[in-house]
Each structure stands twice: as C-alpha cells, then as structure tokens.
C-alpha cells in the first residue's frame, strides 16, 4: 500500500513541473466545504490544490503521478473552457435547458446536464468520455506515463463491476467506464456502440465538445432503463454530484465578469468626460448619425447596471470561495513531524505549514519606522561592533603558511627551467578575514501581541496631583466649551517587536552578516502560517521595510513547525555558524496543540523537541520573551538555559543585540 504522505513532497515538485505553478497536495479527506464533497478515494482539482486519495492499495507509487496528471489535464487540454453556447453551436440537437437552470448561477457544465431529464446520468457519461479524451492527450504528450497509465487502469478494472451485456443504466455507465480503462469489449450491440463512442473521443484531435456529443450518445443508450426520472436501480452512483470542476469553471468565469466591469467603468468615465467638456459638447452636433451622444446616455442607468454587475461578481466570488476554500496561490505548503510527549513518539507529517511573503502596499508610510531606526541604531551597532570575525578563508601565494600552494610550486619549477627567478611565495594559509554567519529571527505573530504595553513607572518621577472631584457631578461632565481630544492608542507588543527587527536589520547591514526575518501564526495543525519578511540572501531595501511594517497580530502560536521550518532554511544556507532567535510573548498554544484544549505541556514539549533537533543539527538557538512568567516553561523548553525574559518590553532592541553578540561573538 502506498500512502500520500510518503510521496507528497516529490509529487508537489512533479505537479509544479507539469503545470508551471505550485499546487498544494492534500488528502481528499481534508477537503472541507459546505457545498462540495470529495470522497476519500477520489481525486479532484481546486484552484490551488490537488486532492488525492490518502492511500492506494498498490505498491506502485507512480499511480499518484497518473492521478495528478489526470487532474492537471483538465486545465491543460481545455476541459474548463467548455461553454454551453459553444456546445449548442457544435451540437444542433442539444436541447435548451429549462429556464430554472439558466436563471441560477450554474456552471456551463451544470446547464448542459440540465438539458436532459436525468442530469446525473449525463454527468456520469460525460466524466467517462472526457477521461478517455484526456488519457489520449496525456499518452501523446507525455509518452513516459503510458506504462504506468495502463497499470493503473488495470488496477481500477479489478474493482469495477461491469457487464458485457448491460441491463440497467448503472451497468451501461460502468461498462462505458470499463472500456475507457481498456477492458476487452463484449459482443452485444450496446457494447459495440459504447466502444465506438470511446474510440471517437480517445484521440488527440477531439475537444471537449466532442466529449459532450459522445456523452449525449451514451445517455441515449441509458434512456431505455430510465423510468419517471428514477434509475431502474435507484443507484446513488448516478445521482447528480456537486463536483469541484463546476466551481473551477465558475471561478474562471469571474475573470470575464471582472473585464466586463472594467469596460463599464471605462465607458462611464468617457461619458462623464464628454458631458463635462464644453468643447466636446459643442462638437456633438457634428457627430455622425447613429453615434452615441453624451446627452443620450443616462449615467444613472449605467451606474445602476455597473452596481448590479459588481454585486453579482462579489456574490459569485464569495460562493466560489465557500465551495473551494480561499485560494493560497502565493503560498507553498510543507509537512513536518510533531512530537507527542504523551506517547513518546513522533506523529509523522502531522502539521502543514504554509509559507508566504509579507507584501505591503507601495503607499505605506514608513517615516515613523525610519525615525525608530535612527533613534536606536547607534546603541545597537556599538554593541555589535565588538563582535570578532569567525570565518576562515584560505589565502594563496604567501611566503609563510601551513600548506604548500601546488599551483605556485608548479609555476616556480617552470620559472627555474626557463632560467627565471622563481617566486618564493609558494605557501597558503587560513586567515580570519570575514564572518560566516547566518541568523534567522522568528517573530511570534499571535493575537496576544496586540496587547497594549503597560507604561512602567519611572523612579523619582513625582506623582501628578489628583484633580479635584466635583461631588455634585460624580460622572465628571466635560466642559462644553473645551474640545474633546481623542486618546492616542498605546504602543503594543507587536509594535516593539517590529521596531526591534528594524533596528537589528539596520545594524546587521553594517556588520555584513546574512540574516532572515520571519513571522509565524496560524490555527490548527493543518494551517500553520509562516510569513517571510526578508530571506537571508536578500538585501535590505525599502520593500523589506514595508514587509516588516506589515507584521501584525493574527492567530495562535504553534512554535514547533515554525522552528523546524526555520531550521531547514538555516541548514540550506550553507554558512558555518547558524543562529535562530525566537521572539515571543507567551507559551506555545493552539486549538489542537495537545489532546485537550488549553493543555500547555504538549506544546512546550513539542517546542523543546524542535529546539533540541535544531541544536543537534548545529543551529544555535535562543528564545527571548516578554512574558514575565516565562521562567516557568522556558527552563523546560530551551536547552542550556538559552532564553531571556525581559521585564520591560521597551528593552527588547538592546536585549536582542546582547543576545546576538553572545551567540556570534
């Protein structure tokens, strides 16, 4: 038996190579939608995800590649380009669906199925015929898949119940599907006709409208077995199913509606300009007959039409997101183990982490952040200047060293033979000439970082005298002549964290170390969010400043997967010294971070395991928290007391620089 979790990483690369874009790979059982259901053993395609069976009862892992290709082929070979108007042009006998079908927001596939009395039967026939067409396209364009394709089809045939002489609508549909999979045909008239239909679409010249015609022909073969709108066996397999393909087509239709909306806006703007331009108004009489005049256009009617189209677009977009889930096209997903201390074992590939970039708008005001950098950079940079270089570099052609420079020796021998004076610098040695450090700052973006910082009492500051209270007015009625001044919001923990990252960035740029800045949050083990403000190899520029400014409080704190992902990034950097510094405001917690909600030890132990794994791989770790009660869990979570509890949040920038100096100096 092959499991999806074992091949998920390689399958994601395979799908990206075929489609030219990244797709998340998820088990079908994880697809949760109020509108669409996908059976555990089925495969499906959504906007950004390939849904595949969690297991396949075979030892051939290539079957997953066949399944992935069959789903991706819907986009590549025109399945989603189907329109009902196009089908009517190609198929003159196609009946017009009832008004109720076209009045609703249906996909063109659903309108096509509604053109017959038993939509579920036609849908089943269409799926089988389209599969025959797509399999032929895949076999032609990807010849390396042919052997695996045949083997997978034989695997499916072993569990399919079909008959050479079908005696019901269900048997007709199953027999059609068996012939698509390559079963040996029977001698009955129905079998012969079904085989002819399959041969007609199983070629590279056929398109999706040929599939529609073939599906209608198959439906005619099922008609004798359909009575009063109910199949003879009342088979649930022939009921109409809400498939993600319908919603994918409706999503593609949103782009056309968006273009229509832009065209309406452009037309309205043109009319407004003409009506407001006096010179244009004088030239209206010179327009040709039949040309639209500004005075003849009702801007109110155009605005109403535009508003209706915008509402329709918003409603349809909401419906698609409700059915397929919110698309994460810019994110990549990774799977990580989790340590279950209650069972003393790893839960393999238990968490799914989504990595995406923090993008900020171009018009974001960052002047206040630049002032923070100027205020703190000097102090932080002064502390970091004491750090000594750690990296070694071999210097060649020196007069004294620990090894011979063989190239220099060969050159010297050639000079001697040529009668020239040889160069005596024939040695090489290692010198400390540069730093070889890569640091990763991992910032907690949980909802609790939205808390306002309590102002600390400064010693020696005299208390302000209490205002006199008017006992006749205990509610303190304000003076009607005095204007009300809104109270400024207090600084939050996330504000200090952002400022600390900005100050450290400015200082490290001067030091020359490689560093990355990341944030993490999420909700649940299937949605751990990892945000990239700056990768280690990227230079610091104004977009980086905006990305750091975009860090904001979000959801929960599942530290384990974020630490493991950050460790993976550091190991790939190739630097000699790798440092991971975590900024947090509390203990790790999440909705399902443990057997019971609110149980903290599970998250602490998983985080401790993740930190231990990083240390074993050569990553120096340190945790800085502003949680004043952090000693209780940090001493169990961090190795060798590699943690620091800050009493005053305002001290965070200075504390970070000291921690960094201690780890890399």
N, C-alpha and C positions, 0 to 999 in steps of 0.2 A: 504494500500500500504506500502511495506517495502522498505526502501532506504538503499543503500550500506553503506553510511556514518555512519549509526546508528549501524551497526554490524561489521564494518571494523576491529576494534581492536580485538574483540573476534574471528573473522574469521581468522585473521593472526595467533593467537595462535593455533587455531584449525588446520590450514594447516601445521603449524610447527610441531605439534604433530603427524600428519599423515605422513608427508614427511621426518621428521627428519632434516629439514633445513628450514631456513626462506624464505618466499615469500612475496614480496610486494603485497598489494591488491589495485587495481586501477579500476576505471570505464572503460568500453570498449571504451567509447568516448574519453578517454585521450590517447589512443594508436595512436601515430603519426608515420607513416612510409611512405617513398616514394614507397615502394614495396608491403607492406601488409596493408590491411584494415580489420578492425573488426567492424561489425555492432554494434550499441549501445545495441541492445537486446541480443547479442550473448555472449558466454563465450569463453575464449581462454587461453592458457598457453604459456608463453615465458620462456626464460632462468631463470629469477628471479622474474617473476610477474604473478599473477593470474588476468586476465582481466574478470570482471563480469559486468552484466547489472547494470546501475545506480539505477534502481528501478525494483521491481517485483510487478505486480498487484495482490497482495495477502497479507494477514495479517500474513502469516506463515513465520517467519524469518528463519526457518530450511531449506527452499528451497535454500538459499545461500550455506548452507553446502553441500547439494546434488550437486549443480553445481560445487563447489570447488572439491569435491571428484571425480566427473566425469572427471575433467581435470587432477587432480593428478594421476588418474588411468592410464593415458597414459604412464607415466614413470614407474609406479609400476608393471604393468601387460604386458609389452612388446610391446606396440604399436610402440614405436620408434625403436625397434630392427628389424623392417621389412627391408629386403633387396630383391632386385629384383632377384638376383641369387638364394636366398633361395626359393623365390616364384616359380621360374622355376623348381627347383628340386621337389617341392611338387605338382606342377600343370603342368603335362606334356603337356596339351593342351594350355598352355599360349603362346600366340603369341609373337614373338620378335618385339619390338617396332622399328619404323623407325630409320635409322642412325642419323637423326637430333635430336632425343630425347636423345640418349646416348652421342652425341658429346657435348651437352651443359652441364653446371654444374647443373643438376637437382637432386632432391632428388629421392630416390628409389620409393617413392610413386608416384611422377610425371612420372617416367619412366613406372611404372605399369599402370597408367591411359592412357599413350600414346600408349599402346599396342592395344587399340581398336579405332574404328573410332570416337567415341564421348566421349572423356575423361571426360567431365563434368558430364555426366550421370553415368559413372562408379564411379567417385569420390563420387557422392551423394549416390549411393548404398553402397559403402564401408563405409562411415561415419555411415550410419544407422545400418549396420551389426556389425560394430565394437562397436557401442554403446550398442547393445544387448549383446555382449560378455562382455564388461566392466561392465555393470549393473549386470550381473550374478555374476561376480567376486566380485563386491562390496557387493552384497547381501549376499554372502557366507562368506567373510572375515570380513565384518562389519555389522553383523545382526541388530545392533541397528538402522541402517539407513533405513531399509526396509519400515517401515510405512511412513516415510517422502518421500521416493523414490516413493512409489505408489501414494501418494497425489500430488507430483509434476508432475508426469506423467499424472494424471487426469487433472491437471491444464493446461498442454500443449495440451492435446487432445481437450480441449474445444475450442481452437482457430485454430485447424488444419483442413484443408479442405481435406477430403479423401473419397473414394468411395469403396463399396464392390466389384463393378464390374468396375475396372479402364478401361478407354477408351483412355488414352494417356500416354506418357512417364512420364509426370509430375504426373498424378494420380497414376501410378504404384509406383513411388518413395514415394509419400505421403502415400499411403496405406502401403507400407513396413514400413515406419516410425511409422505409427499408430499402427501396430502390435508390433513393438518394445516397444512402450509405454504402451502396454497392452490392446489395443482395442479388442472388440469382433470380431472374424473373420467372413467373409461372406462365401457364398456357391459357388461362382464362381471358375472355375479352376485356374485362376490367383491368387485368394485369398488363395486357398488351398496350392498352390505351394509356395507362399510367406511365409505363416505360417510355412511350413516345413523348409524353409531356416532359418527363425528366430529361430526355435526350435533347429536347428542343431548347431548354434553358441552360443545360450544362455545357456551355461553350463560351468562349471569350467575346463573342460578338453580341451576346444577349445583354440587355439592360434591365432595369428594374420594372419597366413597363411590359417587357416580355414576361417577366415573372408574374405580373398582375394578370395578364391574359392566361397564363398557364394555371394560375390559382383558380380563375373562374372556370376553366375547363375541368379541373379536378372537382370543383364544387358541384358541377353538373353530374358527375359520377356519384356524388354523395346524395343527390336530391331524392332518388327513389327510397332512401332509407330515413328520410326526414318527414315526420308527421306532425302537423299542427304546431310547428315551432319547437318541437322537442325531439331530440335524437332518439332513435329506437331503444338505445340502452341507457339514455339519460346520463351519458358519460360525462363526468366533471372535466375530463381532459379536453372536451370540445366546447366547454363554456368559454365565453369571451374573457380574456385575461388582460389586465392593465399592465402593459409591458413598458420598460424604460425607453424602448425605441420610439414610442409615441411621443414621449416627453422630450426626447432629444430633437425630434423634428420640430416640435413646438418651440424649443429653445432656439433652433436655427432660424425659425420664422421671426423671432424677436429682432434680429438684425435688420430684416426688411422693414419691419414696423419702425425701427429707430431711424432708418433712412427716410421713410415717409414723413416722420415727424420733423426731421431736419429740413426737408423740402417745404413743408408747411411754414416753418419759421422763416425760411428764406423768402417765400412768396409774400408773407405778411410784412417783412421788412422792406421789400421792394415797393409794395403798395404804400406803406407809410412814407417812404422817401418821396414817392411821386406826388402823393397828396400834400406833403409838406413843402414841396419845392415849387415856388411861384413860377419859376421859369419853365419847369416841366408842365405846370398847369396851363400856361399859355400855349404850349405846343400840342395840347391834347387834340385840338381841332384838326391838326394836320395828320392825325393817325389814320391809318388805312381802315376801310370798312371791316367790321368784324373783329378788330383788335380790341383787347380788353382795356377799358378806360378806368382810371382810378376812381372816378365818381360812380362807376357802375359796380364797384366791388364793395360789399358790405363787410367791413373789418370785424364787426361784432360777430357775424356769422362765421367768418374764418377763425376767429378766436375760439368760438364755441366748438367748432369742428376740431380744432387743434387740441383743446382741453379734453374732449371725448377720446381722441386718439391717445393722448398722454395717459389718461386713466386706464384705458384698455391695455396699454403697454405695461403700466405698473402692476395691474391685476394679473396679467399673464406672467410677468417676471416673478411675482410672488408665488403664483401657482406652480411654476416650474421649480423654483427653489424648494417649495414644500414637498414636491414629488421626488426630486433628485438630490436634495440637500444643497447647501451653499457650496458653490464651487471654490476650490482652493488651487487655482491654476498656477499661481506663482510659488506654491509651496512644494516641497519634497517631503516624503514621509520615510521614516526609518523605524525599525523594530529593535527593542532592547529587552534583555532579560530583567527580571526583578527578583530580589532576594526575599524569600518568605521565611522569617525567623521562627515562625510557629511550627513549620515543617522542616526547618533547617535544610532547605534546598532552593535552587533557582527555579523560577517559573519561566520557561523558555519563550522568548519573543512575546512577552506579556504586554508590553507597552508600545504604543505607536506614537512617535514624535514627529510633528510637522515643523519643518524649518522654512522660514520665510524672511524676506528682508523687510526692515523697517523703512517705509517710504514716507517722506514728508512733502508737503506742498512747497512749491518754489517761493510763494509769498509769505512763508512763515517768518515772523520777526524773531531774530536771534540776537538782537543787540544786548538784551539783558544778560544772556548767557555769556557773551563776549566780555562783558564787564566782570562777571564772576571769574572768568579765566584770568583776567588781568589782576584781580584782587588777590588770588591765591597762588598763582603760578610761581611767583618768586620764592615763596617759602618752600613749596613742594620741590621745586627744581634745586634749591640749595641743599636739601637733604639728599636728593638723588645724585648730586654731583660727586658725593663721596664714594659712590659705587665703583669698584675697580673692574677692569675688563676681565672677562672669563674665557673668551675664546682663544684658541691657538691656531696659528697659520704657519705653514712651512715656508721659510724664506730660502730661496736658492741662490747659488753663486756667492757664497760668503767665504771669508778667509778662515773662519773657525766655526765648527759645528759638530753635531752628534752623528751625522751620516755623510757619506760621500754623495756628491751630485754627479751621477753617472754621465749625464749629458755634458757636464762641464769637463769631466775626466776625458771623455772621448774627444772633445774639442781640443783639449790640451795636448793629447797624443798626436792629433793631426797637425797641430801647430809645430810640435817638435820635429816631426818628419818633414815638414815643409821648411824647416830651418828658421822658424819664427819663435819669438819669446812667448812661452805659454802663459796663460792667465793662472795665477796661483789661487784664485777663489774657486775651489773645487769642492766645497762642502755645502751642506744645507742644515738648517736648524729650525726648531719650532719656537715661535715667539708669540707672546700675548699681544696681539695687535688689534683685536676687535672683540666685541661682545657677541655671543651666540645664544641669545635668549629669546624665547617666545612666551608671552604671557597672555592669558585669557581671563577676562573679567566677566563673571557670570552674575547678573543682577536679578534679584527677586522682584518680579512684577506682579505680585499677588495683590488682591484687593485691599489688604490691610496697609499697604504702603500709601494709601490715600489718607491715612490718619494725619491730623494736624499735630505738629510738634509743639509740645508744651514749653513755653518760654522759661528758661532757667533763671532763678533769682541770682542776681549779681551781688556778691558780698560788698558791704559798705554802701550800698545804694539806699538812700533814705526813703522811707515809705511816704507815698503821697498822702496828704491829709484827706481824710474822708469828707466827701461832700455833705453839706447839711441836708437833712431829710425833712421835707415838708410833711408833717404828720397829718395835715389836713388833706394832703394829696399823696397817699401812700403808693400810688401807681406811677408817680413821677411823670406827670403830664408834661410834654415838651413845650418849650416856648414857641407859640405860633409864629413869632417873628424870626426865630432862628432856623435857618435851613437845616434839613436833615442830611447828615453826611453818612453815606453807606460805609459800614465797617469792612475794612480790607480783609480778604481771606488770609488765614495764617499759612505759613510755609508747611509743606507736607514732607513726609519721609521720602517720597519719590522725587521731590524737588532737590533734596540734598544728595540723593543717590545720583541723579543726573549731573548735578554740578560737580560731584566728585569725579565722575567719569570724564567730564570735560577738562577738569584741571589735570588729572592724570594723563590724559591724551596730550595736552599741550606740553607737559614735562617730558613724557616719553619720546615725543617727536624730537626734542632737543637731545635726549640721551641716545636715540638711534635704535632702541630695542623694537623688535617686532611684537605687536600686541593686537588682540581682538577684543571687541566689546559685544556682549550678547545679553539677552534677557530671556526669562522663561516664565511661563504660567501654564494655564490650561485647566481642563476639567475632566477628570476621569482618565483611566489608563489608555483609552483609545484616542485621546485628544490632548497630548502634551504639546504645548506650543513653545517653540524655540525661535526667538527673534534675533536677527543679525543686524546690528548697527554698524559694525566695522569688522571685516575679516582681517586676519593677521597680515596678509600680504598686500592689503590695500593701503594706499596713502591717505593721510587725513586731509580732507578738504571740506568745503562748505556743506556739501551734501551729507558728510559724516556728522557735522554739527547739527544739521536738521534731523538726522535719524536719531541721534541721542536725545534731542529735544522731544522726539515723538514717543519716547518711552513713557508709559502711563500705567496706572493700576488696572489689573484685569481680573483674573480669577484665582485659582488655587495655587498651591506650592508643592508640586511633586518633584522633589530635587533629584532623586536617583537617576531617571532617564536623562535629565538635562546635564548632570555631571558626566555620565557615561558618553554622551554625545560630544561634550566639550573635550573630554579626554581623547576621543577619536580624532578630533580636529588637531589637537596638540601633537599627537603621535605622527600625524601626516605632515606636520610642518617640517620635520627633519632637523630641528635645532637641538643643540647639545643640552641646554637647560630649558625645561618646560615648567611653567608655573600656572597654577589655576587658583584664582582668588574669587571667593563667592561672597557676595553682598546680600544679606538677608535681614529681615526684621522679625523673624519668628521661626518656630519649628516647622518641619515639613508636614504638610497635611493636604488631603484631597478627599473627594467624595468616597472613593473606593480604595483608599490607601490603607488597607488593612481589613480584617474580617468584619469589623464593626465600625460604623461611622463614629468619628470622634475619638477613636483609639489611636494614640500618638506614637506608641512604641514601635509599631510596624514601620512607619515612615522613617523614624530615627534610625532603626536598624538597617533598612534598605539604603539610606543615605550613607551610613557608616560603611556599609559594604562597598558602595560605589567609590567612596573616598579611598578605601583600602585598595581597591582594584587599581585606581589611578596611581597610588603610591608604588604598588608592585610593578607598574609599567614605567616607572621613572619620572612621574609627574609630581612636582612639589605642590601640595595643596594647602590652602589656608581659608578659614571661614571668618568673616567679620560680620557681626550682628549688632543691631541697635536695640535688641530685646534685652532689657535689664535682667530678666530671669533666665537668660540663655545659658548660664553656667550649669544648670540642672541637666540639660540634654546635650550640650556641646561637648562636655567632658566624656560622654559615652559615644558621641558621634564622630568626633575628629581625632585622628591619630596623633599621639605625642603632644597633646595639648596645642595643636595647631589651630587655635582660634583666639578671637579677641572680642570681648564685649565692651561696647562703647556706651558710656553713661550719657553723654551729651551727643546728640546727633550732629550738631554743628562741628564736632571734632573729626568727622569722618574723613574729609580730604587729607588732613595731616596724618591721621592714623593709617590710611591707605599707603601713603608714601613711606612710612616707617616699616610697615609690613613688607612692602615691595623691596625696600633696601635690605631687610633682614633675609629675605628669600634669595635675592640675586646678588648681594654684595659679597 
